[in-house]
Amino acid sequence: MQNKLHYVYISFLFSGGFCAWAGTPEERPNILFIMSDDHTSQAISAYGGILSNVLPTPNIDRIGKEGMRLENCYATNSISTPSRGAIMTGQYSHKNQVYTLRDALNPDLPNVAKELHACGYQTAVVGKWHLHAEPAGFDWYNVFPGQGRYYNPILIEKGSWGPDPHTDKGYKGKVYDGHSSDVVASQAIRYMEERDKDKPFFLMCHFKAPHRPWQPAERFKDLLKDVEIPEPDNLLDRYEGKAAYAGQLRMRLEDMTKTDLKCDIPQGMTRDEFRHWAYQLYIKDYLRCVAGVDENVGRILDYLDKHDLTENTIVIYTGDQGFFLGEHGWFDKRLMYEECLKMPFLVRYPKEIKPGQVNRDITLNIDFAPTFLDYAGVDKPDYMQGESFRKNLSGHTSHTWRKAMYYRYWQNADGDHNAPANYGIRTERYKLIFYYGESLGMTGTAERSIGPAGWELYDMHTDPHEMKNLYDNPYYADVVKDLKAQLLELKKQYGDEDDKYSVMKNLTEKYY
């Protein structure tokens, strides 16, 4: 029988991925990657935050309980489209050219789905794609156009990509009745039902929730109605000592609209009164959306159990980046603060990962693709900048594993939130951020500066909520000097040295 033979799949396609799996096809693990949009670790009870008892997430937590929870998994560019590009390619934004929300992932570029497909995996993606161009490398897809909508969403199935003037939204697609979270889970289960059972699968299951405008399924609309939600300690932050950008942001709770809050906005409240009031409305709708995701993760896990797929399937749950849930009085992401820099990451693989483990190594979204390939028996291609953390998940972290990470957000002065372009370094103890506030010709940015440029330094041991900027404190002068040197070295290592931007060269000369 063919499926009893041993195979070695060899692929020199896509810049050198080499498939060295020696074993039967059915022995290779399935990879099920579940990702929600803007689902932050503060709203997953496995992470033990202030919301854990308000809205537990038992199905998502189950993945961590039966496997591992990562405590220091970070986005390299905390915004949806670039983070998704990094996950697909294993590259930073400046390499894959997905800098901002307006950039498409070039379908001609190599990516992890293409690598796995070349090695004998069947590949699929369902739900929120949000990389603008047609998904490439997938045997099958059924994805939202753009952001997608919460109720009765349109999905575009493979073979139907492109605009259609005969539909109300201008897309060739099919309307699916129901809430988007339910529809996405049903389509993921449909794929697993109809797949080729003789091949391993790589399935990306992407929920829209809990992305703004936070529209939950009907069955959750009154959830937490009479509950007073605990507030973050720094809800009323006044940004003393922070760089100049803080007063120009439009992502404070007082910047929320009637559409966000689902009601008319009362007049005459002070800033602090408004924050208390708006937080309760916002967070409840956000958590109601989370409840729907958690319920549907449970449906998917139950399907794996019922069809004897649990043992040989790697299951991952993550968000495309973190998100502010009222911390510092903010919502949204984009900044290098911990709430939006940190990605939740829970993973289960019974054959290798012991249950109930916690890992604190610095891992990045550019590491996801090399890790998937490692489990599939594929060598990391040269173009990928990340590293496999498969050994880390088994409790064997190399002494050479990274001790610091590099971050960069490019979408300066976007129309919605007016956040400044920024980059920085995060070590185990410190975080140094440079707000340079220049658009550099990136798509979706205003051709103006947000300034003046400035630095922030935080000691994550003594100030985990990032309230006290230590940059100008003389006691930390040597720390700043060392971090700046490390930061420049990381920029060089990843090929992001800014030499082609004269304004950046001038800022470097002035601020380093």
C-alpha positions, -999 to +999 in steps of 0.1 A: +000+000+000+013+034-009+004+050+024+025+024+042+057+034+023+082+058+037+087+091+019+113+118+018+098+149+003+123+172-013+116+207-023+141+233-034+112+257-043+106+290-027+142+299-018+154+266-004+128+249+018+140+213+022+115+186+033+134+159+051+105+140+067+112+103+067+080+085+077+046+077+066+023+106+056-001+099+084+026+103+110+032+140+102+012+162+125-017+182+113-013+219+121-044+239+132-037+276+136-066+295+152-063+333+154-087+360+165-085+396+155-075+419+185-079+392+211-055+401+237-041+380+266-058+402+292-091+387+280-080+351+282-085+336+316-054+313+312-034+345+316-049+353+349-058+390+344-085+411+361-111+398+337-104+361+343-133+356+367-156+379+349-155+360+316-136+328+318-125+313+284-124+276+293-121+262+257-092+285+248-077+278+282-079+240+275-053+243+248-028+257+274-038+233+301-032+204+278-001+220+264+018+252+269+012+289+274+037+314+261+042+345+283+064+365+261+052+361+225+054+395+207+042+411+175+069+427+154+044+454+141+013+457+162-013+461+135-034+435+118-023+433+082+015+436+089+013+410+117-005+386+093+021+392+067+049+384+093+031+352+102+028+341+066+063+349+055+084+347+087+097+382+078+096+417+092+075+443+074+105+459+056+112+425+040+078+413+030+067+449+021+035+447+042+042+479+063+007+492+069-030+483+068-031+493+032-004+470+019-012+437+002+009+406+006+023+399-028+009+364-039+041+358-058+062+358-027+071+326-009+052+318+023+046+291+048+015+277+031+035+273-002+064+256+017+040+231+034+021+224+002+053+216-016+061+191+011+028+172+008+005+191+031-030+201+021-035+238+030-065+259+038-075+293+053-110+303+064-123+336+079-104+369+081-075+370+056-070+408+055-040+407+033-059+422+003-045+401-025-058+366-032-045+340-007-017+320-023-004+286-014-037+272-003-056+243-018-088+258-005-099+291+011-131+307+021-124+342+034-140+375+041-135+404+017-116+430+036-125+433+073-156+412+068-188+418+087-202+403+119-237+394+108-245+373+078-209+376+065-198+373+029-171+347+022-152+343-010-143+307-018-114+297-039-123+301-076-144+332-070-118+358-061-124+393-075-150+420-077-185+413-089-207+444-098-238+423-094-235+420-056-243+447-032-208+449-018-190+444-051-175+410-042-179+376-058-189+358-027-216+340-008-236+353+021-237+329+051-265+333+076-255+338+112-227+354+133-193+355+118-177+335+146-202+307+142-198+307+104-160+306+106-160+276+129-185+258+108-164+264+077-133+251+095-152+220+105-165+216+069-129+217+056-118+190+081-148+169+071-141+172+033-103+171+034-081+143+019-078+119+049-045+105+035-026+137+038-017+159+068-034+193+068-024+229+076-055+249+085-056+286+094-089+294+111-092+332+115-120+348+135-131+384+130-140+388+166-133+406+188-124+434+164-141+468+165-171+475+163-176+446+188-209+432+176-217+399+195-240+371+185-276+376+196-273+350+223-246+370+241-261+405+238-272+406+275-241+388+288-226+407+318-255+432+316-256+438+353-220+431+361-196+459+372-163+451+353-130+456+372-110+485+358-073+485+351-054+505+377-041+530+351-074+537+334-070+574+344-034+578+332-025+614+325+006+606+306+030+626+327+066+621+316+057+603+284+068+614+250+049+642+232+028+618+211+006+608+240-015+640+239-021+636+202-034+601+200-070+594+191-073+561+208-084+573+242-117+561+256-129+597+252-123+594+215-149+566+212-179+573+191-216+566+193-211+537+170-185+522+193-205+526+225-239+517+209-257+547+225-259+584+226-230+600+245-241+621+275-228+657+277-211+674+306-189+646+320-154+652+330-126+632+313-124+608+342-161+603+345-163+596+308-136+570+310-153+551+338-186+552+319-173+543+284-151+515+298-181+496+311-199+498+278-168+490+256-154+461+276-188+443+279-193+443+241-157+432+236-161+403+261-194+393+245-175+388+212-148+369+231-175+346+245-185+336+210-150+329+199-144+307+230-176+287+224-166+281+188-130+270+197-148+245+219-167+232+188-135+228+169-117+210+197-147+187+202-145+178+165-109+168+168-117+146+198-147+130+181-127+121+150-095+109+167-074+138+155-064+152+189-032+132+194-016+140+160-028+177+156-008+207+167-034+232+179-024+269+184-046+297+196-034+333+192-044+369+184-029+389+156-014+412+182-024+425+216-049+453+224-055+479+250-086+472+272-086+505+290-050+504+302-037+540+301-072+550+291-066+536+256-082+512+232-066+498+200-030+488+195+000+502+174+022+512+203+050+491+219+033+490+253+030+455+267-008+452+263-006+455+225+029+442+219+022+409+236+003+382+216-015+354+234-001+320+224-014+287+236-003+255+220-011+218+224+006+188+208+003+157+230+031+138+213+057+164+223+044+191+246+038+181+282+005+195+297+003+225+319+036+241+308+046+278+307+073+292+286+089+327+291+113+329+262+110+359+238+092+346+208+080+365+178+053+362+151+081+358+125+089+326+144+056+310+137+063+299+101+097+283+108+081+265+138+053+251+116+079+240+090+101+223+117+072+202+129+065+192+093+101+182+087+109+211+065+142+231+069+138+268+073+142+287+040+169+314+038+143+342+033+127+336+067+140+358+095+124+340+124+136+309+142+118+277+151+108+274+188+099+238+186+126+228+211+115+256+234+080+241+235+095+208+246+114+225+274+148+227+258+157+263+252+191+269+235+216+291+253+218+311+221+180+319+220+173+356+216+175+378+247+159+408+231+134+417+203+131+444+177+097+461+170+086+486+144+053+503+136+053+521+103+017+536+099+025+571+110-004+596+115-031+573+102-065+590+098-082+571+126-058+571+155-030+595+147-004+572+162+033+580+156+056+557+138+079+541+164+104+514+169+122+499+199+138+471+218+124+448+245+147+428+267+138+405+296+140+436+319+138+468+299+119+484+270+133+514+251+110+530+225+118+557+199+089+577+186+102+592+154+068+601+139+077+602+102+056+587+074+085+579+051+061+576+021+042+545+035+007+538+022-021+549+045+000+575+063-003+613+063+026+631+049+034+650+080+055+645+112+041+637+146+066+653+169+088+661+183+106+628+183+112+613+217+122+583+238+107+562+266+124+537+288+106+514+312+119+489+338+095+460+333+105+445+367+097+475+388+071+491+366+052+464+346+024+488+338+048+512+321+038+543+340+072+559+347+094+570+318+130+566+330+147+579+299+158+612+314+168+597+348+206+599+350+207+567+370+197+548+339+222+566+315+243+535+311+212+513+305+201+537+278+235+537+261+236+499+262+200+495+249+206+519+220+237+499+210+216+467+211+188+484+192+211+495+164+226+460+162+192+444+159+183+469+131+214+458+113+208+421+119+173+423+104+183+446+075+163+477+087+190+504+091+171+534+075+200+544+053+177+553+024+156+578+045+174+611+049+150+623+076+158+592+096+195+596+092+191+631+106+170+619+135+195+592+143+223+617+145+203+640+167+187+614+191+214+587+195 
